[in-house]
Amino acid sequence: MSTADLFDEARERLAGAPREALGELLAPRRILGIARAPRIVRTGTAWHLGALLLTDDAVLATGEIVRARAEAIRGYTAESQRRRADLAAAARRGGFDEGETVHIGWRMLDPDAVDRGEASGPLALVDGVPSIRWSAAGGYMPLRRYLDERVGLLLDPPTGA
């Protein structure tokens, strides 16, 4: 079975399952030399399957995940916290609901390239089997098994999740 077929099979199983928002960070043009605050605009939705995002017609590698929230003055000890707060506020300015999950910085993947023996992000052909490296430190696991596990978790999340 091809890599694209595995994703098509997953899409069929996920019909009706909840999706999460995809967004793109935009730095608006200056008006009369005055900079405006950046915002995240909605570009679609996808099923979040761990290291992958699956849309109706594409497969994406997960980037950053933020929850939209109103901008507020806060004190931060780390620059990374400040950056995440800025992204959350940018999502809210872009029209996302308070608390809505937004994926940004995702990358398009090419399932056909995997079948040709080329790697595409976390996807690769290992001993003739489409596989995924689900973490930077982890090894590859068969894509079919990964998708079965992730689709199952999305359709029937553990209690309290």
ZIRAPE-V612211 format. One record per residue. N is the residue number from 1. RES is the residue in one small letter. PSI is psi in whole degrees, -180 to 180 (none if undefined). D_CENTER is the distance of its C-alpha to the mean C-alpha in Angstrom with 2 decimals. Layout:
[[N RES PSI D_CENTER] [N RES PSI D_CENTER]]
This chain:
[[1 m 136 24.66] [2 s 164 22.40] [3 t -43 18.72] [4 a -38 18.15] [5 d -39 20.37] [6 l -41 18.39] [7 f -37 15.28] [8 d -41 17.77] [9 e -42 19.24] [10 a -41 16.03] [11 r -41 15.54] [12 e -43 19.16] [13 r -30 18.81] [14 l -4 15.88] [15 a 125 17.93] [16 g -10 18.33] [17 a 155 15.66] [18 p 146 13.68] [19 r 164 10.53] [20 e 158 8.30] [21 a 145 8.51] [22 l 141 7.02] [23 g 167 9.33] [24 e 131 11.35] [25 l 125 13.77] [26 l 133 17.30] [27 a 111 20.48] [28 p 159 23.20] [29 r 153 26.56] [30 r 144 29.42] [31 i 119 32.08] [32 l 37 35.57] [33 g 2 34.16] [34 i 126 32.30] [35 a 140 28.63] [36 r 159 26.42] [37 a 141 23.43] [38 p 160 20.01] [39 r 160 17.68] [40 i 125 14.17] [41 v 147 14.59] [42 r 132 12.85] [43 t -4 11.86] [44 g -164 11.00] [45 t 160 9.32] [46 a 158 7.47] [47 w 130 8.21] [48 h 114 6.08] [49 l 63 8.19] [50 g -112 8.11] [51 a -3 7.37] [52 l 152 6.17] [53 l 129 4.70] [54 l 120 8.24] [55 t -178 9.94] [56 d -27 13.73] [57 d 13 14.41] [58 a 163 11.69] [59 v 131 9.53] [60 l 150 6.67] [61 a 134 6.16] [62 t 139 3.50] [63 g -122 5.45] [64 e 151 7.02] [65 i 127 6.96] [66 v 159 10.25] [67 r 127 12.66] [68 a 136 14.89] [69 r 155 18.47] [70 a 147 21.73] [71 e 137 22.93] [72 a 152 25.60] [73 i 122 27.77] [74 r 154 27.02] [75 g 133 28.37] [76 y 144 26.04] [77 t -18 27.21] [78 a 141 24.30] [79 e -33 22.91] [80 s -36 19.35] [81 q -42 19.88] [82 r -43 21.20] [83 r -43 18.26] [84 r -39 15.79] [85 a -39 18.37] [86 d -41 18.62] [87 l -41 14.92] [88 a -41 15.27] [89 a -37 18.46] [90 a -37 17.10] [91 a -43 14.66] [92 r -42 17.81] [93 r -30 19.88] [94 g -1 17.60] [95 g 4 18.44] [96 f 146 15.80] [97 d 152 17.73] [98 e 126 18.64] [99 g -5 16.31] [100 e 137 13.55] [101 t 133 9.98] [102 v 131 8.05] [103 h 127 4.76] [104 i 162 6.76] [105 g 18 7.83] [106 w 160 5.54] [107 r 141 8.41] [108 m 140 10.16] [109 l 160 11.72] [110 d 95 15.26] [111 p -33 16.32] [112 d -35 19.88] [113 a -36 20.05] [114 v -44 19.45] [115 d -25 22.37] [116 r -2 24.44] [117 g 7 24.01] [118 e 150 21.70] [119 a 149 18.59] [120 s 99 15.29] [121 g -127 12.83] [122 p -2 12.86] [123 l 141 14.76] [124 a 163 18.55] [125 l 117 21.76] [126 v 115 23.69] [127 d 40 27.27] [128 g 4 26.48] [129 v 125 23.67] [130 p 129 20.03] [131 s 166 18.29] [132 i 141 15.19] [133 r 104 15.27] [134 w -9 12.96] [135 s 156 13.98] [136 a -32 15.72] [137 a -12 18.96] [138 g 167 18.82] [139 g -175 20.38] [140 y 148 19.36] [141 m 153 19.47] [142 p 134 20.06] [143 l -40 17.06] [144 r -47 19.04] [145 r -42 19.56] [146 y -48 15.96] [147 l -41 14.89] [148 d -45 17.99] [149 e -49 17.21] [150 r -40 13.62] [151 v -42 14.76] [152 g -42 17.81] [153 l -37 16.15] [154 l -39 14.19] [155 l -32 17.50] [156 d 76 19.73] [157 p 151 18.26] [158 p 154 20.80] [159 t 132 23.22] [160 g -4 22.24] [161 a none 18.45]]
